[in-house]
Amino acid sequence: MFDIFLYICSPNYLLMRAKYLLLALLLMVITQQGLNAQFGFSHELGVIAGPVAFQSDYGERSNVETNLGNVGFGVGIVHYLNFAYQADCNCYSKYTYFNDHFKVRNEIDFHITNLDNFGPEASDNDFGGLRLRAHKGRTQVLEIGSQLEYFPMSIRDFSAGAYKFAPYVSVGAHFVSFNPSATTSLREDGNIFGQVLNPFTTDPTDTGPAIIEGFNVGEGQMGTGIDTRVGDTWAITWSVGTRYKLGILSDLNIDLRWHYYTSNWVDGLNPDPRPVNRVNDWIFWMNVGYIYYLD
């Protein structure tokens, strides 16, 4: 799994965000020790992967081509606290409704999405449509957080093999680090046209040097609506899914989730702060995972 992370993420970006990974791991250890002292629990560890539909300012809202076109891929490492079973005594915990119906999921996720402008305006046979089609983006997102999962059916009974499926719902929060980028295929003498980097401008002469220079030197601030600097934000997460019992110590996990970011710059684009741009960036992630119960 870590080989995948290193392959798809730039080394510089990983180094910049390493402190957040270390902090998250430290908090997880401290939290687990405190919970174990109070409740007693067992551990589960797994990996997840699947397609990510990124809903951003690239393309048009509710456009099928946009929804199907701006799809990336995500991977994650997940860790569960199972309160129904105590690993230290190899026995069930004292029965409470919470112990038998809730788990805490901690995870580190990473996803990449290539972004294009789709929709009727981008398809127009004019210079405005050409600018939109030429303008492309990409974002790398690292997320660290926790969710509380609720299982309507008994976790004990599922673990004992009383039934194969265990559906659940969850809600949580993630700390998010994002690294967007933007490019265009329209060039003149090796320089990028300023008006292409700001494809929503109504002024065809908007080729201000600040936009061109800011992009070419890699400062990230590319004028109105575009900012490719690395940034941080938070995400509210919720999901529905199910476990499928593969064996005594292993489950297949299928999860459908939504992450709503508290920033509109995760994709590096925020073209219109007026009411027409009503929501921040968000993703829909369908993933499949393998979960192993640790002794």
C-alpha positions in Angstrom: 0.0 0.0 0.0 2.8 2.5 0.9 4.4 1.6 -2.5 1.3 2.8 -4.2 1.3 6.1 -2.2 4.9 6.8 -3.1 4.3 6.0 -6.7 1.3 8.3 -7.3 2.3 11.2 -5.0 5.2 13.5 -5.6 8.1 13.2 -3.0 8.1 16.9 -2.2 4.4 16.8 -1.4 4.8 13.8 0.9 7.7 15.5 2.7 5.7 18.6 3.3 2.8 16.7 4.7 4.9 14.1 6.7 4.4 16.1 9.9 0.6 15.7 9.6 1.0 11.9 9.2 3.2 11.7 12.3 0.8 13.8 14.3 -2.1 11.7 13.3 -0.4 8.5 14.2 0.6 9.9 17.6 -3.0 11.0 18.3 -4.3 7.6 17.3 -1.9 5.8 19.7 -2.8 8.2 22.6 -6.6 7.8 21.9 -6.4 4.0 21.6 -4.5 3.8 24.9 -7.1 5.9 26.6 -10.0 4.0 25.2 -8.4 0.7 26.0 -8.0 1.7 29.6 -11.7 2.7 29.8 -13.4 0.1 27.7 -11.2 -2.6 26.3 -11.3 -3.4 22.6 -9.7 -5.3 19.7 -8.2 -4.0 16.5 -9.0 -4.5 12.8 -6.7 -3.4 10.0 -7.5 -3.1 6.3 -6.9 -1.5 2.9 -9.5 0.2 0.7 -9.4 1.4 -3.0 -11.9 2.7 -5.6 -12.9 5.4 -8.0 -13.5 9.0 -6.8 -16.0 11.3 -8.5 -14.7 14.8 -7.8 -17.4 17.5 -7.9 -15.6 20.8 -8.4 -15.7 24.0 -10.4 -14.4 22.2 -13.5 -17.4 21.6 -15.7 -21.0 22.5 -15.2 -23.3 21.5 -12.2 -25.6 18.5 -12.8 -23.9 17.8 -16.1 -23.7 14.0 -16.8 -20.5 14.4 -18.8 -18.9 16.3 -15.9 -20.0 13.8 -13.3 -18.6 10.9 -15.4 -15.5 12.6 -16.7 -13.9 14.0 -13.6 -13.3 10.7 -11.9 -10.0 9.8 -10.2 -8.8 7.0 -7.9 -8.2 6.7 -4.2 -6.5 4.3 -1.8 -6.5 4.2 2.0 -5.3 2.4 5.1 -8.1 1.9 7.7 -8.0 0.9 11.3 -11.0 -0.1 13.4 -11.6 -0.2 17.2 -14.0 -3.1 17.9 -15.5 -2.7 21.3 -17.5 -6.0 21.2 -14.3 -8.0 21.7 -11.3 -7.7 24.0 -8.0 -8.8 22.5 -6.2 -8.8 25.9 -8.4 -11.6 27.3 -9.5 -13.2 24.1 -13.1 -12.7 25.2 -16.2 -10.7 24.5 -16.5 -7.3 26.3 -19.3 -6.7 28.8 -22.4 -6.2 26.8 -23.7 -2.7 26.2 -25.6 -1.3 23.3 -22.7 0.9 22.3 -20.2 -2.1 22.3 -22.4 -4.2 20.2 -23.5 -1.6 17.6 -20.6 0.9 17.2 -17.0 0.9 15.9 -14.5 3.7 15.4 -12.7 3.8 12.1 -9.4 5.7 11.8 -7.9 6.1 8.3 -5.4 7.7 6.0 -6.6 8.3 2.5 -5.0 9.6 -0.7 -6.7 10.3 -4.0 -5.8 11.9 -7.3 -8.2 13.3 -9.9 -7.5 14.8 -13.4 -10.0 17.6 -14.0 -11.5 18.9 -17.3 -14.1 21.4 -18.3 -17.1 19.6 -19.7 -20.6 20.8 -20.6 -22.3 23.0 -23.3 -20.1 26.0 -22.8 -16.9 24.1 -23.2 -18.3 22.5 -26.3 -19.0 25.8 -28.0 -17.2 26.4 -31.3 -15.8 29.7 -30.3 -12.7 31.1 -28.5 -14.5 30.8 -25.1 -15.1 27.2 -25.6 -11.6 26.6 -26.8 -10.2 28.3 -23.7 -12.3 26.0 -21.5 -11.3 22.9 -23.3 -7.6 23.8 -23.2 -7.8 24.5 -19.4 -7.1 21.3 -17.4 -6.4 20.7 -13.7 -5.3 18.0 -11.3 -5.5 17.7 -7.6 -3.8 15.4 -5.1 -5.6 15.1 -1.7 -4.3 13.5 1.5 -6.9 13.0 4.3 -6.5 11.9 7.9 -9.5 11.4 10.2 -12.0 9.2 12.0 -15.6 8.1 11.6 -18.1 6.6 14.0 -19.8 3.6 12.4 -23.2 2.4 13.5 -24.3 -1.2 12.8 -28.1 -1.8 13.3 -27.4 -5.5 13.6 -25.4 -7.1 16.4 -21.6 -7.0 15.9 -21.2 -10.0 18.1 -23.6 -12.1 16.1 -21.9 -11.0 12.8 -18.5 -12.0 14.2 -19.8 -15.4 15.3 -21.1 -16.0 11.7 -24.9 -15.7 12.5 -25.2 -13.8 9.2 -23.0 -12.9 6.2 -23.9 -9.2 5.8 -23.5 -6.3 8.4 -24.8 -3.0 7.0 -23.7 0.3 8.6 -23.8 4.1 8.4 -21.1 6.4 9.5 -20.2 10.1 10.1 -16.9 11.8 10.9 -14.4 14.4 10.1 -11.0 14.5 8.2 -8.1 16.9 8.2 -7.3 17.5 4.5 -4.2 18.6 2.7 -4.5 19.3 -1.0 -2.1 20.0 -3.8 -3.8 21.3 -7.0 -2.2 22.2 -10.4 -3.5 23.8 -13.6 -2.3 23.6 -17.3 -3.4 24.8 -20.7 -2.6 23.7 -24.2 -2.8 27.2 -25.6 0.7 28.7 -25.8 2.5 31.5 -27.5 6.3 31.5 -27.6 6.3 29.1 -24.6 4.2 31.4 -22.4 0.7 30.6 -21.3 -2.0 33.0 -22.3 -3.3 34.9 -19.2 -6.9 34.7 -20.4 -6.7 30.9 -20.7 -5.7 30.7 -17.0 -8.8 32.7 -16.2 -11.2 31.1 -18.6 -14.3 32.7 -17.0 -13.2 36.3 -17.8 -15.4 38.3 -20.2 -12.5 40.5 -21.2 -10.5 38.8 -24.1 -7.6 41.3 -23.5 -7.2 40.1 -19.9 -3.6 38.9 -20.3 -2.2 40.6 -17.3 1.5 39.9 -16.6 0.8 39.0 -13.0 -1.2 36.0 -14.1 1.4 34.8 -16.6 4.4 35.4 -14.4 2.7 34.0 -11.3 2.0 30.7 -13.1 5.3 30.4 -14.9 7.4 30.9 -11.8 5.3 28.4 -9.9 4.1 30.8 -7.2 0.7 29.3 -7.5 -1.4 32.5 -7.3 -2.6 32.9 -10.8 -5.1 35.8 -10.5 -8.8 35.8 -10.1 -10.3 32.3 -9.7 -7.1 30.1 -9.8 -4.7 29.2 -7.0 -2.5 26.2 -7.2 -0.7 26.5 -3.9 -0.7 23.6 -1.4 -3.5 24.2 1.2 -5.2 22.6 4.2 -8.9 22.3 5.1 -11.4 20.0 6.8 -13.9 17.6 5.4 -17.2 16.4 6.9 -17.7 12.7 5.9 -20.6 10.4 5.9 -21.1 7.0 4.3 -23.3 3.9 3.9 -21.8 0.4 3.4 -21.8 -3.2 4.4 -19.4 -5.9 5.7 -19.4 -9.3 4.1 -18.0 -12.1 6.2 -15.2 -13.9 4.4 -13.8 -16.0 7.3 -13.5 -15.9 11.0 -10.8 -13.2 10.9 -11.6 -11.4 7.6 -14.3 -9.3 6.0 -15.0 -7.7 2.6 -16.1 -4.1 3.0 -18.1 -2.1 0.4 -18.5 1.6 1.1 -20.2 4.5 -0.5 -19.2 7.8 0.9 -19.3 11.6 0.6 -16.7 14.1 1.7 -17.8 17.7 1.8 -14.8 20.1 2.1 -14.9 23.3 4.0 -12.9 25.0 1.2 -13.7 25.7 -2.5 -10.0 25.6 -3.4 -9.3 21.9 -3.2 -9.3 21.8 -7.0 -7.3 25.0 -7.3 -10.3 26.8 -9.0 -12.9 29.1 -7.6 -14.2 31.2 -10.5 -17.3 32.8 -9.2 -17.8 33.7 -5.5 -21.3 34.9 -6.2 -24.4 32.9 -5.3 -24.2 30.9 -8.6 -21.2 29.1 -7.1 -23.3 27.8 -4.2 -21.3 24.9 -2.7 -17.7 24.0 -2.0 -15.8 21.1 -3.5 -16.9 17.6 -2.6 -16.3 14.0 -3.6 -18.3 10.8 -3.9 -16.0 7.8 -3.3 -17.0 4.2 -4.0 -14.4 1.8 -2.5 -13.9 -1.9 -1.8 -11.8 -3.0 1.1 -10.3 -6.0 2.8 -10.5 -6.0 6.7 -8.5 -8.4 8.9 -9.2 -8.9 12.6 -6.0 -8.7 14.7 -5.6 -11.0 17.7 
